[in-house]
Amino acid sequence: MPLQNIRDGLLVALVLRYEQDRNQFVILSKHTIDSSAARLAIAELRNAGLVEEHVRGVIRLTALGYEKYRNAPLPYAYAG
């Protein structure tokens, strides 16, 4: 799976959780944690300040991440 698809999927899941409870962390599956592509996507998001990682595999969207996501155009796969 391309890195951009993994990143977009993580962002969508994190945005949904953020909108329910912005203080709640998402616990990623072992399969996701073990994926080098997923770890790279998480690292890029964390380094950009878009996600916070409590411990490995336990992440949540930051307020900055939410604002950037909400202001960005949606990829065609998620539009509509």
N, C-alpha and C positions, 0 to 999 in steps of 0.2 A: 504494500500500500504506500503510495507516495507520501512524503513527509507533510506536504500541504494538506492532504486529506485527513491525516491524523491530527494535525494542528487544528483544522476547522472543526472536526468532530469533538475534540476536547473542548474547544471554545463554546460550541453549542451546548454541550452537557453542563459546562460550568456556568454559562449564562442562565440556563433554566434553573439550576440550583440557587444561583445568586438571587434571582427574582423571587424564589420561595423563601429563602433565608440567607441573607448575605454573610452571616457569621458561620455558617455550616461548611465544613470541609467535605470534599468528595474523596472517597476511598477508591482508588483505582484497582482493577482486577490484577491478579498475579500475572496473567498473560500480558497485560498492558505494561506492567512494571518491568517485566522481563524483556520487552521489546526494545531494542536499541534505538529504533526510529522513534518510538513513543518517548523514550527518555530524552532524546535529542530535541524533540518538539517541546517537551516540558521545560527543558533547560533554556531553550530560546525564549519561551514565554516568560519564564522566571527572570531571566536576564534583562528582558525588556520591561520588567515591572508589572506585567499583566496578570501574573499568578503568584501566589504565595504557597510555598511548600512547607508544611508543618514538619513532617518527616517524609522519608522517601515513599512516594505513592499516595500521600495524603495532601491534596491541594485544594485551593479555592481561588476564585477570581478576585482580583483587587478592584477597588473603585475605579482606578485608572483603566484597568482591563475592561471593565463593564462599559465605561464611557467610550473608549476607543472602539469596542465592538458595536455598540449602538449607533455610532456615527459613521461606521464603515459601510460601504455598499455590500449587500449580501452576495455570496457566490450564487451562480445560477442554480445550483443544486438545492439551495435552501430558500430561494425566492419562490413564493407562491405556494 
